[in-house]
Amino acid sequence: MSGLGSRFNSFKRTNVILQHLRLSAHTDAAGEVLLERRGCAGVITLNRPKALNALNLSMIRQIYPQLKKWEQDPETFLIIIKGAGEKAFCAGGDIREVVKGDRKISQDFFREEYVLNNAIDSCQKPYIAFIHGITMGGGVGLSVHGLFRVATEKSLFAMPETAIGFRLKGRDVYRAGIATHFVDSEKLSLLEEDLLSLKSPSKEKIADVLETYHAKSKVDEGKAFALEEHLGRINSCFSANTVEQIIENLQQDGSPFALEQLKVINKMSPTSLKITLRQLTEGSSKTLKDVLTMEYRLSQACVGGHDFPEGVRAVLIDKDQSPKWKPASLAEVTDEAVSSYFKSLGSNDLKL
């Protein structure tokens, strides 16, 4: 897990996944998400398996009103969201739309995506996400804000926007606190049937069913948490208040793990690195609504800036993997420049 080879392979995998999203055939909008009332539940199925169930604006616009209806329906006791096929829950937002579309598309996509994320967080009915397979970016938003998240040994969880740190796999998604339960993938359809057949279940009864399956899961039961051996180093190196100090800490540490992180950081957009650190620092004490408001401001500033389109060009369009960042060094990214990304959008701010 800590070898440079595995790091390179994880980059290759991310690029393959992202290219898969870009090259996927467009399916009919009506069939891109299935919304069904089954048993005691409302079931959302992200239905773009060839695109790894990437989330687009038309899907968001179908899911949101249905979620609100089920929330008010006295006959709907829980909501399940899952992905079609075996490869992915949801590999992220369909960034082709954002990059190729006009500015209004990027405004609408991020605004409506974050409104949906907030609706999932505040949903009055138990919301269960089956994060089986690839779960990245926008797929994280559709799952982590819900009450229950079920991982399997095939879960692959990542936020590829920064490409820093490990991808979490399988039981580690549960050990890191992202999933609330872990279930062997071969039992997932049985779990779904048991949930659907419940009669007017309470939240506690739903939790009992999930807990029963979790307790019986055997895959990777005795395997150590992949990050365990690195936690002390992560905490000491990354607790600094500036990106420059983090880099200095990693250089001074000098371990293979630290040098590996440096190699990754040095490839990243200097502007994005500084924005991300501030975002994490500020976000840690904010409510979800305030975080989403901040995120929306950042999304609009980034889409309108230089580095986001350039990163998409380098990874998805020309595939030369050689983005030309502007500014090109951390020293050139001023505090004022970073602050400009966090500025209020006035009447265009996200309204939740």
N, C-alpha and C positions, 0 to 999 in steps of 0.2 A: 504493500500500500504506500510505503514511503519512498520507493525507488523513483528515479527520474524517468525510467521507462514507463512506469504506470501513469505518471503525470502526463507524459507525452501522449500516451494512449487515451487518457481521459479527455485531453484536448481534441484528439482526433474524433473521439466518440461524440463530443459536443458539436463539432463541426458537421459530422455526418447527420446528426439529429436536426441541426438547424437547416442544412441543405435539404433534408427530407421535407421539412415544413415548406420550404420555398418551392420545391419542385412538385409538390403534391397536386393531384388533379382536383379541380374545384367541383364539389358536389352540390347538388340541388339544395338551396337554402332551407327548404321545408324539411329535408331529411337530415340536416346537419346536427340537429339535437332532437331527441325523442322525449316527449313529456307524457307520462302515463300514470293513471291512478290504478294501483294494483294492491289488492288486499287493503291493509290499513294505511298504506303509504302513497306518497307521490314519488315517482321515480324519474330522475333526470338522467338520460344517457347521452353523453357527448359522442356523436356518431360520425366522426371523420377519421376512421382508423388509418387510412392511407396517409393522412396528414398528422398522424399521432395525436388526433383529437384536438388540434390547435384551436384556440378560442378566437372567433371573429365577432364583429359587431352584430351581425344578424343573429348569432347564437345568444349573445348577451341580451338582445332585445326580445328573444323568445323566453329565456329562462327567468328574467326579472319579474315580469307580470304574473307568470305562473307560480313562482315562489310566493308572491304576495297573496295570490288567490288561495293557495294551499294553506298558508299561514292562518287565514281567516275561516277556512272550511272546518266545521266541527267533526266531519267524518275522516279528516286526514290527521293522523296521529304522529307521523314522522315523515321525513324527506330523505331519500337516498340519492346520491349523485355518484355516477360511475362512468367509465370510459368504455367504448366498444372495442372489441379485439383484445389481444393478449399483450400488446407492446406498451400501451400507454394509458394512463388516466387522462392526462392533458399535458402536452409538452410545451405549453406556454401560449402567449398571445400570438396571433397570426401577424407578424411584423411586416409581412409583404404589404398588407393593407395600409399600415401606418406610413411606410416609406414611399410606396408608389402613389398613395392618395394625396389629395390636397390637404392643406392645413386643417380644414374643418374635420376631416376624417380622424386625424390624430387628436383633435380636441374631443370629438364625440366618443372615440374608442376609449380613451383613458378615463374620461368623465364617467361614462356609463359602466365601465368595468369596476371603478372604485365605488360607485353607488351600489353595484351588485355585491361587492365584497362587504360593504357596510351592512347591507340587508341580510347577508348570511350571518354576520356577527350578531345582529340584533333579532334574528329569527326566533319567534316564540315557540316553534315546534322543534323537537330534536332533529338535528341535521347531521346525516352520516355520510362521510366521503370515503369511498373505497379507493385509496391511493395505491392501486395495483399497477405496476409498470412505471414508466417515465412520468414524473411529476415535476414540472419546472415552471418558473416565472408565473404566468397567468394561471397555471394549474394549481400553483401554491395558493394563490388568492381565492380560488374556488373551494379550497379544502381546509386550510389551517384555521379559518375564522369560524368553522362549524364546531358544534359541540363534541362530535365524535369523529375521529380519523382512524381508519383501519388500514394498516400496512400489511404487505405480504413479503415473502422472500424475494419477489421480483420487483419490489419498489426501488426506484432510483430517484432520489430527491435532490434537486439543485436549484440555485439561483444563478443562471449562467451570465447574468448581466455583469457581474464583477469577475467571474472565473477565478476567484481567490478561494482557497480552502478545498476541502474534500467534497466529493459527491457522497452523500449518505446512501447506503444500500441496505435493503432488507430489514433485518431486526434493528439495525442501527438507527433507522428512522424512528422507531419506537423508543430506543434507549436515549435518543437525543431530546425526547419530549415532543416531537413533532406529531407523531401518531399517538393516539390514546390506547390503541389495542394492536396486537399483532396476530394474524391468522394465517395458517398455511394456505397457499393459493388454491389448492385443490378443494378446500372446504368453503371457499368464498361464496359459491352459488348456493350451497346449503345454508350458509348464514343468512343470505338474502331471503331465501324462502322462509326460514324460521322467523325472520323479522316481519315479513309481509303477512304471515299467518297469525300474528298476535291479535288478540281481541281488545280493542280500546286500551292499548298499553300506556302505562305511566312512563315517565322518563327513567325511573328506577328499574322497571321491568325490562326496558330496552337495554339499559346498562348491564343488567344481569345476563341477558342473552349474549351480548358482546363479550362479557367477562368469562362466560362458560367456554366460548370458542377460543378466546385468548389463552385460558388456562390449559387447554388441550393441545395448543400448537407446539410442535416439536422441532421444526426446522431451525438450525443454528442456535438452539437453546443455550448451549454451553459456550458459545463463541464470545470472546471478549469484545467490548465496545472498541471500534476501530480507532477512535480518537483518544482513548484512555491514556496511552503512553505519551501523548503530545500535549495534554491539557495544561500542565504546568508551564510548558514552553509557550504555548499559545497565550495564556494569561499574562505571562511576564513580558513577552515581546509586543503584544498588540494592545496593551493597556495604555500606551503613550497617547498624548493629546494631539500629536501631529503625524502626518504620513512620513515626514523626514525622520522623526524620532523612531518610528516603527522600523523603518529601513535600517537605521543605525543599530537598533536593538538586534535585529536579525543578523546584521553583519557581525556584530560583537559575539552573538551566540555561536555562529559558525557551524552549527550541526548540519547534517545532510537535510534534515527537515527544514531548518531555517533557510538554507541556501536554495532549496526548492521553492519556497515561498517567494524569495527575492527574485528568482528567475521569472516567476509568474507576474509579480508586481511590476517588474521593469518593462513588461510588454503592454501594460495597461495604459489607458488614457490618463495622463497626469491630472487633468481637470476632473475626470470621473473619480479618481482615487480620493481627491480632497473633498469632493461633494459627498461621496459615500461615507467617509469617516464622520463628517459633520452630521449627515443624515442619521447615522447610527447613534451618535452621541446625543443629539437632540431628541430623536425618536424614542429613546429608552425611557423617557419620563413623560411622554405624551399619551393621550388617549388614542384609540384607533381612529376616531373621527379627525383628530388633529393631525395624526400621521398621514392619513389619506389626503387631507388638504395639502400638506407639505409635499407629498409624493406627486400630486397632480401638478403643482407648480413646477416641480423638477422635471416632470415628463414633458411639459410644454417648452420649458427652456432648453432641454436637451434635444428635442426633436427640431427645434429652431436653430440649434447651434451647429458647430462644425463636426464634432467628434462622433456623434451618434450616426449620422448618415455615412460618415467615413468608415466607421466600424462595420456597418452593414455592408458597405461596398466591398471591404477587404475580406469579410468572411462569407458573404452570401452571393455577391454579384460577380466580382472579378475573381474571387477566391484566391487572391495572392497572399493572404494572411499577413500582409505588410501595411497596416494602416499608418498614415502620416498624421500624427496628432498635432493639433495646434491649440495652445502652446505645446511645445515638444518636451519641456522639462518641468519638474515640480517647482523649481525656483521661479519660473515665469508665471505660474498661476498665483495671482495675488489674492489676499483675503477679500478684497472688494469684488473681484471676479467671481469668487465662490459665493459671496453673499447675494450677488445679483440673481443667482439661480433660485434663491429662496424667497424672493420678493413676492409680495401679494400681487395677484392678477386683478385686483379690484372687483368689478362686476363680473369678471370671468372666472373668479375663484370657484372651487368646487363647493356645491351646496348640498349638504347632507341633512 
